[in-house]
Amino acid sequence: MLKPIAQRLAEELNVRLAQVSATIELFDGGATVPFVARYRKEATGGLDDTQLRLLDERLRYLRELDDRRDTIVKSIAEQGKLSPEVESALYAAGDKTTLEDLYLPYKPKRRTKAQIAREAGLAPLAETLLADPSQTPEAVAAGFVNADNGVADIKAALDGARAILIERFAEDAQLLGELRDKLWREGEVVARVVPGKESAGAKFADYFAHEEPLRSLPSHRALALLRGRNEECLTLALRYQPEDTPLTQRSEYEQRIAARFGLTDQGRPADKWLLDSVRLCWRAKIFLSLELELFGRVREAAEEEAIQVFARNLHDLLLAAPAGPRATLGLDPGLRTGVKVAVVDATGKLLDTATIYPHEPRRDWDRSLATLGALCARHKVDLIAIGNGTASRETDRLAADLIRLHPELGMTRIVVSEAGASVYSASELAAREFPDLDVSLRGAVSIARRLQDPLAELVKIDPKSIGVGQYQHDVNQSQLARALDAVVEDCVNAVGVDVNMASAALLTRVSGLNATLAANIVAHRDAHGAFDSRTALKAVPRLGDKTFEQAAGFLRVMGGVNPLDASSVHPEAYPVVEKIVARSGREVKSMIGDSGFLKTLKATDYTDERFGLPTVMDILGELDKPGRDPRPEFRTAAFADGVEDIRDLQPGMVLEGVVTNVANFGAFVDIGVHQDGLVHISALSKKYVADPRTVVKAGDVVKVKVVEVDAPRKRIALTMRLDDPLDAPRAGAGRAAAVATGGQQKRRRDDKPAAAGNSAMADAFARLKR
């Protein structure tokens, strides 16, 4: 019989059964992944958040599988057809595809040709010819002609018998499995341009005559092909035998079907009729069904990989280095509508706003500098954050002049991504936060704040609007949302949240909290003042013991009554610290940060039945470096002066830039020309690179060399192999470069978001030099 889910998961994930059982119990009890990963290491055996996410996903799948299995078993039993063999096969099925294959013969269906033929009494005819091909089909069929049953003549009788056999062949689970596996291994995807769509589908030009093995089709290319088909520019087909195979030649697939049912061509009267039935079954039924299914499998795998790419990039972006609590001037660039200006203090509080018009058509440069200079002096601005949209480089020049005019302020200017800022500006959240502020100015506030703390500001935006994905508009949106929400949750809880400073949007992402509880915390804070301890959170309406358990370790109370409240030590584990205090005679405050003293402590001296070695080790580590931020040190890229447009680029230039997106085929880099360039995977390092993220991640500052510029098509090819001559061969760049997206064009934030990868793989750097 069926093994328990916990046992199946343990075998599948290669971990101990006790680990899985404990984790499932915690999840079923409402525990979140961050809480379990951080504070229940003894129970899970130290499973990390990645393993726990996978376990959670597989748990959901297996439970759905078992529910479906129970439904199928019940359905077949109610039909009186549940034999021990069928039941055994159903319980042995390890995936949904196999389960549905087994259910196919018993699945209630609309009246098929085969069912109608059975009702007309033609099943014996089909069985007779299948069992004894030495009989002449027409002669046997003559005995089944019956106008009252709807069998008008011999042809109708044979057609009905054939329909019965075709259905029988097509519903053989073992045979279907074999044919599916063979087609997956050997099938080729064939793409062709739809006649007349050569111009409209130019972005898919690389696929107008494309052929590739199905099983080796990369995810990004699969999604490009499928998009081309959806836009009616490409036709896609699955080829299972050489194109020049004669139509009369029976394929290996037909031969397998025939062999399964003992059919051979021995020249007997019914042999040809039976083998023609096999051919029709394969070509008109099984193949068409498998083609649809396998394209679906390719899409699912490609979507899953694209979601993972998006999730990894989002993770890196959210955990980008914060500039920290420094007064910041936010500039949201624009031309005709002007540059929107916002000043926020070190805590992110909005202090002042303005709109200036330094660019075309007004060109009020000097007055703009005067306005900015007065704002910066009044509010002691330390940083200038410039959005990277339209007029970004022009505004960067303005900021450079401002810094030169006011050296006494010691200001630094940084260009930051403004992706999603317009979405935030028009959101209900922004309206509540700034009810009296013009929508256009809210974007400048967001730009300033995301430089101070990217995580705290980006959590206010739907992750899908941040734009670091690969074909995110083409994938399953519910799966994408679930994956991205998990990333945001993990990132927020990895960093921790200052409960007295955090917005409701940030608090919502804390383990155990939701939008209602986050709003209640903010409301309580506004009404009663700052929280002076974690236990004070229990006074927040609807924040019960279970929620407190899940959330408390990730909420920080800075400068509170208990110094441990500013750390990641969970309140439930404070007794461990109290034990250390009792034995050492030292106060908590004096221990924090005293590495020499903490190294003298033996973790095993403070373990007990409740708190094991992993927890005590974590506590000692936290006492050594309390509230440690996992994010890297803040760094900025310096864009080259005079290089502001794609037309300013020349092959051989070495520039500094910021990685904006990492895909399976390489990394996109913002070098300050309103157009990201592509560093193909083969140009990331002199060593072989299997995964670009092992070399770079979103937010990294890198040096690149311009390899090639195609200004009309807005394509920039870059390399991080700075010592290579421009015409040096690069291993692997040929084929793969031809399918890489050519670049990510900067767009105005007021525009509607374009579909990610809109240039598709077809707009690739086919000309990227080998």
C-alpha positions in Angstrom: 0.0 0.0 0.0 0.9 3.7 -0.2 3.7 4.9 2.1 3.0 7.8 4.4 3.7 11.2 2.9 6.4 11.9 5.4 8.3 8.8 4.5 8.0 9.5 0.8 9.3 13.1 1.3 12.2 11.8 3.5 13.3 9.4 0.7 12.8 12.0 -2.0 14.7 14.7 -0.2 17.3 12.3 1.3 16.7 13.5 4.9 15.7 11.6 8.0 12.0 10.8 8.6 12.1 12.5 12.0 13.1 15.7 10.3 10.3 15.6 7.8 7.7 14.6 10.4 8.6 17.4 12.7 8.6 19.9 9.9 5.2 18.9 8.6 3.8 19.1 12.2 5.2 22.6 12.5 3.8 23.7 9.1 0.4 22.2 9.9 0.5 24.1 13.2 0.8 27.4 11.4 4.6 27.9 11.6 6.2 29.9 8.8 9.3 28.9 6.9 11.5 31.7 8.4 10.4 30.8 11.9 11.1 27.1 11.5 14.4 27.7 9.8 15.6 30.1 12.5 14.1 28.9 15.7 13.3 25.2 15.3 16.6 23.8 14.2 16.5 21.0 16.8 13.2 19.8 15.5 14.1 19.9 11.8 17.7 18.8 12.1 18.9 22.1 10.8 17.0 22.2 7.5 17.6 25.6 5.9 15.0 27.9 4.3 15.7 26.6 0.8 15.2 23.0 1.9 12.1 23.9 3.9 10.5 25.8 0.9 11.1 22.7 -1.3 9.6 20.4 1.4 6.6 22.7 1.7 6.1 22.7 -2.1 6.4 18.9 -2.4 4.2 18.4 0.6 1.5 20.4 -1.2 2.0 18.4 -4.4 1.8 15.0 -2.7 -1.2 15.9 -0.7 -3.0 17.0 -3.9 -1.8 13.8 -5.5 -3.2 11.6 -2.7 -6.5 13.5 -2.8 -6.8 12.9 -6.5 -5.8 9.3 -6.0 -8.6 8.8 -3.4 -11.1 10.4 -5.8 -10.0 8.1 -8.7 -10.1 4.9 -6.5 -13.6 5.8 -5.3 -14.8 6.5 -8.9 -13.5 3.2 -10.2 -14.9 1.3 -7.2 -18.3 2.8 -7.8 -18.1 1.5 -11.4 -17.4 -2.0 -10.0 -14.1 -2.2 -11.8 -11.6 -1.8 -9.0 -9.6 -5.0 -9.3 -6.6 -5.7 -7.0 -4.3 -5.1 -9.9 -5.8 -1.8 -10.8 -5.8 -0.7 -7.2 -2.2 -1.7 -6.7 -1.2 0.2 -9.8 -3.0 3.4 -8.7 -1.3 3.3 -5.3 2.1 2.8 -6.9 1.7 5.9 -9.1 4.2 8.5 -8.0 3.0 11.4 -10.1 -0.1 12.9 -11.5 0.6 12.0 -15.1 0.9 8.3 -14.3 -2.2 8.4 -12.2 -4.2 10.0 -15.0 -2.9 7.5 -17.5 -4.2 4.6 -15.3 -7.5 6.4 -14.8 -8.1 7.0 -18.5 -9.9 3.8 -19.3 -12.3 4.3 -16.4 -12.7 8.1 -16.7 -16.4 9.1 -17.4 -16.4 10.7 -20.8 -18.9 12.1 -23.3 -20.2 9.5 -25.7 -17.3 8.7 -27.9 -17.4 6.9 -31.3 -16.1 3.8 -29.4 -18.9 4.0 -26.9 -21.5 4.4 -29.6 -20.0 1.4 -31.4 -20.2 -0.7 -28.3 -23.8 0.2 -27.8 -24.4 -0.9 -31.4 -23.0 -4.3 -30.5 -19.7 -4.0 -32.4 -17.4 -4.9 -29.5 -17.3 -8.7 -30.5 -16.4 -7.7 -34.1 -13.4 -5.7 -32.8 -12.3 -8.5 -30.4 -12.7 -11.2 -33.1 -10.5 -9.4 -35.6 -7.9 -8.6 -33.0 -7.8 -12.2 -31.7 -7.8 -13.8 -35.2 -6.4 -11.7 -38.0 -6.8 -14.7 -40.4 -10.4 -13.8 -40.8 -11.5 -11.4 -43.5 -12.8 -8.2 -42.0 -15.5 -7.6 -44.5 -16.8 -11.1 -44.2 -17.0 -11.0 -40.4 -18.4 -7.5 -40.4 -21.3 -8.5 -42.6 -22.8 -10.4 -39.7 -23.0 -7.2 -37.6 -24.9 -5.0 -40.1 -28.1 -3.9 -38.4 -29.9 -0.8 -39.4 -31.9 -0.7 -36.2 -28.7 -0.4 -34.2 -27.3 2.3 -36.5 -25.0 0.0 -38.4 -26.1 0.6 -42.0 -23.4 -1.3 -43.9 -20.2 -3.2 -43.7 -18.1 0.0 -43.7 -20.0 1.4 -40.8 -19.5 -1.9 -38.9 -15.7 -1.8 -39.5 -15.5 1.9 -38.7 -17.1 1.2 -35.3 -14.9 -1.7 -34.6 -11.8 0.4 -35.5 -13.0 3.1 -33.1 -13.2 0.6 -30.3 -9.7 -0.7 -31.0 -8.2 2.8 -31.3 -9.7 3.7 -27.9 -8.3 0.5 -26.4 -4.8 1.1 -27.8 -4.8 4.7 -26.6 -5.9 3.9 -23.1 -3.1 1.4 -22.3 -1.2 3.1 -19.4 2.0 1.1 -19.8 2.1 1.8 -23.6 1.4 5.5 -23.1 4.2 5.7 -20.7 6.7 4.1 -23.1 5.6 6.2 -26.0 5.7 9.4 -23.9 9.3 8.6 -22.7 10.5 7.8 -26.2 8.9 10.9 -27.7 10.5 13.0 -25.0 13.9 11.5 -25.7 13.8 11.6 -29.4 11.3 14.3 -30.5 12.4 17.5 -32.1 10.7 20.9 -31.9 10.2 22.4 -35.4 9.4 26.1 -35.6 8.4 27.8 -38.8 7.3 31.4 -39.6 3.6 31.8 -40.4 3.4 32.9 -44.1 2.9 36.6 -44.3 4.2 37.3 -40.8 7.8 37.8 -41.6 7.7 41.5 -41.0 5.3 41.5 -38.0 7.3 38.7 -36.4 10.7 40.1 -37.1 11.7 39.8 -33.4 11.3 36.0 -33.8 13.5 35.9 -36.9 15.9 33.5 -35.4 13.1 30.9 -35.2 11.6 31.2 -38.7 13.3 27.9 -39.6 14.3 26.4 -36.3 14.8 22.8 -35.2 16.0 21.5 -31.8 15.7 18.4 -29.7 12.8 18.8 -27.3 14.5 17.5 -24.2 17.4 20.0 -24.5 15.3 23.1 -25.2 16.5 25.8 -22.7 13.8 27.5 -20.7 14.2 30.9 -22.2 14.1 29.6 -25.7 11.1 27.5 -25.0 9.2 30.6 -23.7 10.3 32.6 -26.7 9.0 29.9 -29.1 5.7 29.7 -27.2 5.3 33.4 -27.2 5.9 33.4 -31.0 3.2 30.9 -31.4 0.8 32.8 -29.1 1.4 35.9 -31.2 0.6 33.9 -34.3 4.0 34.6 -35.8 5.3 31.0 -35.5 4.0 27.5 -35.9 5.3 24.8 -33.6 5.3 21.1 -34.2 6.9 18.1 -32.6 8.7 15.9 -35.2 9.0 12.2 -34.3 10.8 10.8 -37.4 13.0 12.2 -40.1 11.2 14.7 -42.4 11.9 12.6 -45.5 10.4 9.4 -44.1 7.9 8.0 -46.7 4.3 8.3 -45.6 3.8 4.5 -46.1 6.6 3.6 -43.8 5.4 2.7 -40.3 7.1 4.6 -37.5 8.8 3.1 -34.5 5.9 4.3 -32.5 3.4 2.5 -34.6 5.5 -0.6 -34.3 5.5 -0.4 -30.5 1.7 -0.1 -30.5 1.4 -3.1 -32.8 3.9 -5.1 -30.7 2.0 -4.3 -27.5 -1.1 -6.0 -28.9 0.7 -8.8 -30.8 0.0 -7.4 -34.3 2.3 -8.2 -37.2 2.0 -8.1 -41.0 2.0 -11.8 -42.0 -0.2 -11.2 -45.1 -3.3 -12.5 -43.3 -6.7 -10.9 -44.3 -7.1 -8.7 -41.3 -3.4 -7.7 -40.8 -3.5 -4.6 -43.0 -6.8 -3.4 -41.5 -5.4 -3.9 -37.9 -2.1 -2.1 -38.7 -4.0 0.7 -40.4 -6.0 1.0 -37.2 -2.7 1.3 -35.3 -1.5 4.0 -37.6 -4.7 6.0 -37.2 -4.5 5.6 -33.5 -1.0 6.9 -33.4 -1.3 9.8 -35.8 -4.8 11.0 -35.0 -5.0 10.3 -31.3 -2.0 9.3 -29.3 0.6 11.5 -31.0 -1.6 14.6 -30.9 -2.4 14.1 -27.3 1.3 13.5 -26.4 2.4 16.5 -28.4 0.1 18.7 -26.5 1.1 17.1 -23.2 4.9 17.4 -23.9 4.7 21.0 -25.0 2.8 21.5 -21.7 5.6 19.8 -19.9 8.2 22.0 -21.6 6.2 25.1 -20.7 5.8 24.1 -17.1 9.5 23.4 -16.7 10.4 26.6 -18.5 8.0 28.6 -16.4 9.4 27.0 -13.2 12.9 28.0 -14.2 11.8 31.5 -15.2 10.2 31.9 -11.8 13.3 30.7 -10.1 15.4 33.3 -12.1 13.0 36.0 -11.1 13.0 34.9 -7.5 16.8 34.8 -7.3 17.1 38.3 -8.9 14.5 39.6 -6.5 16.3 38.1 -3.6 19.5 39.9 -4.6 17.8 43.2 -5.2 15.9 43.1 -1.9 19.1 42.3 0.0 21.1 45.0 -1.9 23.3 47.1 0.3 21.5 50.0 2.1 23.0 53.4 2.1 21.7 53.7 5.6 20.1 56.5 7.7 21.3 59.6 5.8 19.4 62.6 4.7 18.7 62.0 1.0 17.5 64.1 -2.0 15.4 62.0 -4.4 15.3 63.1 -8.0 12.7 61.6 -10.4 13.9 62.7 -13.8 11.7 64.0 -16.6 11.9 66.3 -19.5 8.7 68.2 -20.4 7.0 67.5 -17.0 10.2 68.5 -15.1 12.3 66.7 -12.5 10.4 65.9 -9.3 12.3 66.5 -6.1 11.8 65.1 -2.6 14.0 65.4 0.5 13.7 62.8 3.2 15.5 62.7 6.6 17.6 59.9 7.9 14.5 58.0 9.0 12.8 58.4 5.6 10.4 61.1 6.7 9.4 63.4 4.0 10.8 67.0 4.6 10.3 68.9 1.4 9.4 68.7 -2.2 9.8 70.7 -5.4 9.6 70.5 -9.2 12.4 71.9 -11.4 12.8 72.2 -15.1 16.5 72.0 -16.1 16.0 70.1 -19.3 14.1 70.6 -22.6 12.0 72.5 -23.3 12.5 75.1 -20.5 16.3 74.5 -19.9 16.1 76.4 -16.6 19.5 75.0 -15.4 20.7 77.7 -13.1 17.4 78.2 -11.3 17.2 74.4 -10.8 20.6 74.4 -9.3 19.7 77.2 -7.0 16.5 75.4 -5.8 18.4 72.2 -5.2 21.2 74.0 -3.4 18.8 75.7 -1.0 17.0 72.4 -0.2 20.3 70.5 0.4 21.7 73.2 2.6 18.5 73.6 4.6 18.1 69.9 5.3 21.9 68.9 5.4 21.5 66.4 2.5 24.2 63.7 2.4 23.0 61.6 -0.6 21.4 62.3 -4.0 19.3 59.5 -5.4 18.6 59.8 -9.2 16.0 57.6 -10.9 17.3 55.8 -13.9 14.5 56.5 -16.3 14.0 59.2 -19.0 16.5 62.1 -18.6 18.5 60.2 -16.0 21.9 61.0 -17.3 21.0 64.6 -17.9 19.8 64.8 -14.3 23.0 63.1 -13.2 24.9 65.9 -14.8 22.8 68.4 -12.9 23.6 66.6 -9.7 27.3 66.7 -10.5 27.1 70.5 -11.0 25.3 70.7 -7.7 28.0 68.8 -5.8 30.7 71.0 -7.4 28.8 74.2 -6.3 28.4 72.9 -2.7 31.6 71.0 -1.7 31.0 71.9 1.9 28.0 69.5 2.0 30.1 66.5 1.0 27.3 65.0 -1.0 27.4 61.8 -3.1 25.2 61.1 -6.1 23.9 57.6 -7.0 21.7 56.5 -9.9 19.1 53.9 -8.6 16.6 51.8 -10.3 13.1 53.3 -10.3 11.4 50.2 -11.5 8.0 50.0 -9.9 8.1 53.5 -8.5 5.1 54.6 -10.6 3.2 51.6 -9.4 3.8 52.6 -5.8 3.0 56.2 -6.5 -0.5 55.4 -7.7 -1.2 52.7 -5.1 -3.6 52.8 -2.3 -0.7 52.4 0.1 1.0 55.6 -1.2 -2.3 57.4 -1.1 -2.6 56.5 2.6 1.0 57.4 3.3 0.9 60.7 1.4 -2.7 61.7 1.0 -1.9 65.4 0.2 1.1 64.8 -2.0 0.8 64.8 -5.8 1.2 61.4 -7.4 4.2 62.5 -9.4 6.1 63.6 -6.3 5.5 60.3 -4.5 7.9 58.6 -7.0 10.7 60.9 -5.9 10.1 60.0 -2.3 10.3 56.3 -3.2 13.5 56.8 -5.1 15.1 58.5 -2.1 14.0 55.9 0.3 15.0 52.9 -1.8 18.6 54.2 -1.7 18.5 54.4 2.1 17.0 51.0 2.5 16.0 49.0 -0.6 14.2 46.3 1.3 12.0 48.6 3.4 10.8 50.5 0.3 10.6 47.7 -2.3 8.3 45.6 -0.1 5.6 48.3 -0.8 5.6 47.3 -4.5 4.1 44.2 -6.0 7.2 42.1 -6.7 6.1 41.5 -10.3 6.4 45.2 -10.9 10.0 45.4 -9.9 11.0 44.0 -13.3 13.9 41.7 -12.7 12.3 38.6 -14.3 12.7 36.6 -17.4 9.4 36.3 -19.2 7.5 36.9 -16.0 4.3 37.9 -17.9 4.3 34.5 -19.7 4.4 32.3 -16.7 1.8 31.0 -14.3 0.9 34.1 -12.3 -0.3 32.3 -9.1 2.9 30.3 -8.9 5.0 33.4 -9.6 3.2 35.3 -6.9 3.7 32.5 -4.4 7.4 32.2 -5.2 8.0 35.9 -5.0 6.1 36.4 -1.8 8.2 33.6 -0.3 11.4 35.5 -1.4 10.1 38.7 0.2 9.2 36.9 3.4 12.6 35.3 3.6 14.5 38.5 2.9 12.5 40.6 5.4 12.9 38.1 8.2 16.6 37.5 7.4 17.3 41.2 8.0 14.8 41.8 10.8 12.5 44.8 11.3 12.6 47.7 13.7 9.1 47.6 15.1 9.2 51.3 16.0 10.3 52.5 12.5 8.8 50.0 10.1 5.9 50.7 7.7 2.8 48.6 7.7 3.9 47.2 4.4 7.2 46.0 5.9 5.6 44.6 9.0 3.1 42.6 6.8 6.0 40.5 5.6 7.2 39.6 9.0 6.7 35.9 10.0 3.3 35.4 11.5 1.9 38.9 10.7 -0.6 39.9 8.1 -1.9 43.2 6.8 -4.5 43.6 9.6 -2.0 42.9 12.4 0.6 45.2 10.7 -1.9 48.0 10.6 -2.8 47.3 14.3 0.8 47.5 15.3 1.3 50.9 13.5 -2.0 52.2 15.0 -1.0 51.1 18.5 2.4 52.7 18.0 0.9 56.0 16.8 -1.6 56.0 19.7 0.7 54.9 22.6 4.2 55.8 21.4 7.1 53.6 20.7 7.2 50.0 22.0 9.8 49.7 24.8 9.9 45.9 24.7 8.9 42.9 22.7 6.4 41.9 25.3 4.6 45.2 24.9 3.5 43.9 21.5 1.1 41.6 23.2 -1.1 44.7 23.9 -1.7 45.1 20.2 -5.3 44.0 19.3 -5.5 40.5 17.8 -1.8 39.8 18.4 -2.1 36.5 20.3 0.4 34.1 21.7 0.8 32.1 18.5 1.4 35.2 16.5 3.9 36.5 19.1 5.8 33.3 18.9 6.1 33.4 15.1 6.9 37.1 14.9 8.8 38.2 18.0 12.3 37.0 17.0 12.2 39.0 13.8 11.0 42.3 15.4 13.6 44.5 16.9 13.1 47.1 19.7 16.1 49.4 19.5 17.1 51.0 22.8 14.4 49.2 24.8 14.3 47.9 28.3 15.9 44.6 27.5 18.9 44.8 25.2 18.1 41.3 23.8 15.0 42.9 22.3 17.3 44.5 19.7 18.7 41.1 18.7 17.5 38.0 16.9 17.4 36.0 20.1 13.9 34.8 20.5 12.1 35.8 23.7 11.4 32.1 24.4 15.2 31.6 24.6 16.0 34.5 27.0 16.3 31.9 29.8 19.5 30.7 28.1 21.0 34.1 28.3 19.8 34.5 31.9 21.6 31.2 32.7 24.8 32.7 31.2 24.3 35.9 33.3 23.8 33.8 36.5 26.9 31.7 36.0 29.2 34.5 34.8 28.0 37.3 37.0 27.9 39.7 34.1 25.1 41.8 32.9 23.7 41.3 29.4 24.8 44.7 28.2 28.4 44.0 29.1 28.4 40.7 27.3 27.1 41.9 24.0 29.9 42.4 21.6 32.6 41.0 23.9 34.0 38.3 21.6 36.8 37.4 23.9 34.5 36.6 26.8 31.9 34.8 24.6 34.6 32.6 23.1 35.3 31.3 26.6 31.8 29.9 27.0 31.0 26.3 26.1 27.7 26.0 24.3 27.1 22.6 25.7 27.1 24.0 29.2 23.9 25.8 28.5 21.9 23.2 26.6 18.9 21.4 28.1 15.8 19.5 27.0 14.3 22.6 25.4 17.2 24.4 24.0 19.7 22.3 22.0 23.2 23.0 20.7 22.0 24.7 17.5 19.9 27.3 19.4 22.7 28.0 22.0 25.3 28.4 19.2 23.0 30.9 17.5 22.5 32.8 20.7 26.2 33.1 21.3 26.7 34.2 17.8 24.0 36.9 18.1 25.5 38.1 21.4 28.8 38.5 19.6 27.3 40.5 16.7 23.8 41.5 17.7 21.3 42.5 14.9 23.9 41.7 12.3 22.7 42.8 8.9 23.3 40.1 6.2 23.4 42.7 3.5 26.7 43.7 1.9 28.5 47.0 2.4 27.1 49.9 0.4 29.0 50.7 -2.9 28.2 52.8 -5.9 29.0 52.7 -9.6 30.6 55.7 -11.3 29.1 56.2 -14.7 31.6 57.6 -17.2 31.3 61.3 -18.0 30.2 62.0 -21.6 28.8 58.5 -22.1 25.1 59.1 -21.7 23.5 57.6 -24.9 24.0 54.4 -26.8 25.4 56.5 -29.6 28.3 57.5 -27.3 29.5 54.0 -26.9 32.5 52.6 -28.9 33.8 49.1 -28.9 36.7 48.8 -26.5 35.4 51.2 -23.9 35.8 50.0 -20.4 33.0 51.2 -18.1 31.6 50.7 -14.7 28.0 49.6 -14.3 25.4 47.9 -12.1 24.0 44.5 -12.7 20.3 44.9 -13.1 19.2 41.4 -14.0 20.7 37.9 -14.2 19.2 35.4 -16.7 20.3 31.9 -17.5 22.2 33.1 -20.5 24.0 36.0 -18.9 23.7 39.3 -17.1 22.3 42.7 -18.0 24.3 45.7 -16.9 23.2 49.4 -16.6 26.2 51.5 -17.9 24.2 54.7 -17.8 23.0 55.0 -21.4 19.3 54.3 -20.8 19.8 50.8 -22.3 21.1 47.8 -20.4 23.9 45.9 -22.1 24.2 42.1 -22.1 27.3 40.2 -20.8 26.7 36.8 -22.3 27.4 33.8 -20.0 30.6 33.0 -22.0 31.9 36.6 -21.4 31.4 36.6 -17.6 34.7 34.9 -16.8 37.7 33.3 -18.3 36.5 30.1 -16.5 33.6 28.0 -17.6 30.4 29.3 -16.1 27.4 27.0 -15.7 25.2 29.5 -13.7 25.7 33.2 -14.2 24.7 33.8 -10.5 27.9 32.2 -9.4 29.7 35.2 -10.9 27.3 38.1 -10.5 24.0 39.0 -8.9 21.6 41.9 -9.2 23.0 45.0 -7.6 26.7 44.1 -8.1 29.0 46.9 -9.3 31.1 45.6 -12.2 33.6 46.7 -14.8 32.7 45.8 -18.4 34.1 46.3 -21.9 32.0 47.2 -24.8 32.2 44.5 -27.5 29.6 45.6 -30.0 26.9 48.3 -30.4 23.9 48.1 -32.6 22.2 51.4 -32.0 19.3 51.0 -34.4 18.2 47.7 -32.7 19.3 49.0 -29.3 21.7 46.1 -28.7 24.8 46.4 -26.5 27.2 43.5 -26.2 29.5 43.6 -23.2 32.2 41.5 -21.7 33.7 41.2 -18.2 36.8 39.5 -19.7 38.6 42.9 -20.0 41.9 41.5 -21.2 40.4 39.7 -24.3 40.8 41.5 -27.6 37.5 42.4 -29.2 37.9 39.7 -31.9 38.9 37.0 -29.5 36.9 33.7 -29.8 34.7 33.0 -26.8 33.8 29.4 -26.1 30.1 28.8 -26.3 29.1 32.2 -27.4 28.0 31.2 -30.9 24.9 29.2 -30.5 23.9 30.5 -27.1 24.4 34.1 -28.0 22.0 33.8 -30.8 19.2 33.1 -28.4 20.1 35.7 -25.7 17.9 38.7 -25.3 19.6 41.7 -26.7 19.1 44.1 -23.9 16.6 45.7 -21.6 15.6 49.1 -22.8 14.9 51.7 -20.2 11.4 53.0 -20.5 9.5 56.0 -19.1 7.9 55.1 -15.8 4.7 56.6 -17.1 4.4 53.9 -19.8 2.6 50.7 -19.1 5.1 47.9 -18.2 6.2 46.0 -21.3 6.2 42.3 -21.3 9.5 41.1 -19.9 11.9 39.8 -22.6 9.7 41.5 -25.3 12.6 41.4 -27.6 12.3 37.6 -27.0 15.1 35.3 -27.6 14.7 36.1 -31.3 16.1 39.6 -30.8 19.3 38.1 -29.7 22.9 38.9 -30.3 23.2 36.6 -33.3 26.1 38.8 -34.4 27.9 38.6 -31.0 31.4 37.7 -32.2 32.6 34.2 -31.5 
